[in-house]
Amino acid sequence: MKKLLLASVAVLALGAVPAAADTAQIFGNASAKVLTPDANKKVVGKGYYADYYGYYGYYYSYYANYYAYYGYVYSNANYYYNAYYYSYYATQYLYNAYYYQYYNA
């Protein structure tokens, strides 16, 4: 009885795989296309450094806004100093992201 049960489970599982590909299209008719390294550079940004600096630029920008808000709410100079600190680094990182996006082909 156990062998019959295991065999039927295996047949049902393997039989459902081809049908699932036709009926459960999560991404519609999307297909994957492998790009060449030159085509990858034209997609978004220009590589690792543009993404790296862009990420940290927005990261520091978020904290600059955070500290500026609480500096205003609490009228605290330490918060404003932290806002200045983070905005300075956000500017530097975003400038570097801009540079690597357009000039590092």
Disulfide bonds with the S-S distance in Angstrom:
none
